[in-house]
């Protein structure tokens, strides 16, 4: 007896990717309607920077799950827009630290307001904060299960 062929469009990975894409697309629309000319990836970097502190490009890559080249491109754009500056790390001149400019801080405040508005819309669409928290818990659980499966695969603890 042969096993049934799974339809990729009904797989967990496909459905998660589709939902993530729709969320990104919706956030991009919300940004445009708010008069913000940034991508969700650029917004994520802005959220990871605080007014009084700076972060290395390597650290930004790690905490945003982006590769260094992608972070460099995103920062190039944010720098051209006058929202961030890169400064040599006084402890290691091979590294650069990134921080928000005054315009970047003002933009970040606008982004927080826009993001919070989007979250409020989602809470309303899902029927309340409790339902959103249930979904968030389920997504964290999915992440953990997939991470465990990945470790098993990497350690060759499975059979085909």
C-alpha positions, 0 to 999 in steps of 0.5 A: 500500500502506498502512502497518500500524496500530501498536498503542499498547499495544505502543509503546515509550512505552506500555511504558515508562510502564506499567513506570514506573507499576508501579514507582511502585505497588510502591514505594508499597506498600513505603513503606506496609509500612515505615510511611512515609506519603509518596508516591514524589515526596515521597521523591524530594525528601527524597533530594535534600536533605542534612542540612547543605545546603539547596536552592532550590525552583527547583533542586529542580524542575529536578533532579527534573524537576517543575514549580515548582507541583508542587514547591511542593505537595509541599513544603507537605505535607512542611512540614506533616509537619515533615520540611522547613523553608523559609527565606528565601535570605539572598542573595535574599529573593524565594527560599526555601531548603529543608532537612531538619529533624531529623525529616526527617533521621531519615525520610530515613535510614529512606527510604534503608533502605527504598529499598535494600531495594526495590533488593535485591528487584529485583536478586533478581527480575532475577537479579542486579546485572549484569542490573539494570545492563544494564537501566539501561544500556539505559534510558539509551540509550533516553533518549539516543535519544529526546532526539536524536529530540526535537531533530530534531523541534524543529529540523524535521529530519524528514519525515512 
